[in-house]
């Protein structure tokens, strides 16, 4: 009987084991997760869950009973300490678990502030796990003063929740503008204005010099000389792939756990999927930090374990909810050289990214029609005339038929 062991009970790991069973795999499946709960959604943690609009059980990707009912040995609150590649076994909780196929879906870990800057003070939080959010939630009381370090989507979402709950919010971004790494100036301008409209103080081109306080954070000194009195801090300065286990086992590492276009690592018995895995794309190893990528890669690996011999074709999509704005992103904007703006009424706008005459990505704010059409165009390799995109009289569906 074939044995599959999956390390990491996040979206990628859960998608992989569910796919294996749905495709008829009748061997043993073990899913090992470090957290004490079954696999759950992470995106709502910093939004609906933190706002108290979603119960913990609603976060779960599947009911707890699903795993036992499908013969999946779900081991929560367990840590894999080593991989024995020679004997094809993992060491978890002092026990050896044999495998024929091992899937590493270890995800990513948030970057933290260094101790010298005050990163170890009480009241300094990151947003990644259920425990992270449960620990910070009691601090979200009206009038509390919070500093958010980092102007990416995690930081902006946390700022939106804090503002909605009546906190005094300051956000600092060391780069010249928020979202600089992932979006065009137009998208940065849109969200800066949205946050300022909700009384968030947005400081760009300003870094954190250090946090102050004895055991608990009480303030901050910024690079422009500003000092702030604070009650707590949220750090949203990116994530790194959780590749230590793979590296210790001697697997190839390149911007995460290196896999081929089938999801296989440098060891033919070991696969990787999700945030931790980098796959070949346009001559380099790429990682995508998104729910869609975790699901697609997890299912790809399951299919290939079953012999599908399927290559991975990424179809990037992302989203972010801030205040009453739903941002939907399709494609990858890296290397764009022009942006086309399309407005559909007062509350809806989309920004279409072109590299030369090729459409490569779009950001749609409260415009699901633009998102769906743009996503289909990108996936089909179609690039509509920018002037037609910008014209609000153009029926977007017509662009699909061109």
Secondary structure, 3 states (H helix, E strand, C coil): CCEEEEECCCHHHHHHHHHHHHCCCCCEEEEECCCCCCCECCHHHHCCCCCCCCCHHHHECCCCHHHHHCCEEEECCCCEEEEECCCCEEEECCEEEECCEEEECCCEEECCCCHHHCCCCECEEECCCHHHHHHHHCCCCCCCEEEEECCCHHHHHHHHHHHHCCCEEEEEECCCCCCCCCCCHHHHHHHHHHHHHCCCEEEECCCEEEEECCCECCEEEECCCCEEECCEEEECCCEEECCHHHHHCCCCECCCEECCCCCECCCCCEEECCCCEEEEECCEEECCCCHHHHHHHHHHHHHHHCCCCCCCCCCCEEEEEECCEEEEEEECCCCCCEEEEEECCCCCEEEEEEECCEEEEEEEECCHHHHHHHHHHHHHCCCCCHHHHHCCCCCHHHHHHC
